[in-house]
Amino acid sequence: MTERALVVAISILVIIAVVSALQIAAAVFAPVAGALFILALVWPLQRNLQRYLPKLLALALVVCFIVLVFFVVASITTWGFGRIGRSIVSDSARFQVLYNQLAEWLEGHGIVVAGMWAEHFNIGWLVRILQGVTARLNIMISFWIVVVVYVLLGLLDTETVARNARAALSPRAASILIDGSKQTAAKLRHYMLVRTLMSLATGSMVWALSAAFGLRFAAEWGILAFTLNYIPFMGPFIATLLPSFYALAQFGSPQAAMLIFAGLNIIQFVIGSYIEPRVAGHALAITPFVVLFSVFFWSFLWGLFGAFIGVPITIAILTYCAQSPSTLWIAQLLGSPDVIRHDWA
């Protein structure tokens, strides 16, 4: 075996080992990743407050702000999902009848897969999924409590870690670590600002469209679209599909359901494919393939939280790759954000 082939084989084994460790120890690594993500978002607020207030008082205000944001988002999300879930449970018999009719229609047109599903699918299966989502929300609350504790400790030690890195590492290595961290944090803040604005626009448009068609729970569908829009590709797809199926059950008209489905897709396409790329600019220019892969890969490792944080992790990896000449090609190949020129460039 040549030296190059040996390096490739060792690299593949290392990647497999790292991925396995991330999945096995998800309870350890996922909260740390979440804390680093939040640190990148709130550190400018902490730094600015420290100019006018004692450090501990500034820290208390920042943590209170984080908890308030978590509480508001969790409350409206639980409210929206809860009301829709209770409605589906109360109308479960009607949904089962509609599904059976759809299965019969598909079988009449030669689509036998529907018959196979009919043996295993019933509305109770959907109810159990909704109950599982509610239970997962409760688990996520516990998860975010751990994240907040990490953030609290991280805000106390951020400046100390930077000083230790300059003292312990070579000037070039320290520059790569510190400059890469600063650029990553700036891009993550930009990413979350754009994603939040686009989520608000999407949720508002979904609410307006649902209300215009007389679809029940218009505000809840808007909240659903706002929340799920933070998960690229998968989130908008679910936020489009669920209201369309509910419209079919409410109106009993495939034409009305298709019209709502088309309207929701137009909203998602215009905001997600036209407006958002222009608002985000070149700073977050990652190829769609990489975005989709990030969502599925990190959701495979860490579940729902992984789907949410997958793209920010990819942004961070590509930003660090752009700091070194040996890994610059990775950043350029995968559509990294703007590449910063260094002395080696």
Helices and strands as residue ranges (DSSP letters): H 3-24, H 26-50, H 55-90, H 92-108, H 113-120, H 123-168, H 171-213, H 218-228, H 234-251, H 254-269, I 270-275, H 276-280, G 281-284, H 288-321, H 328-333
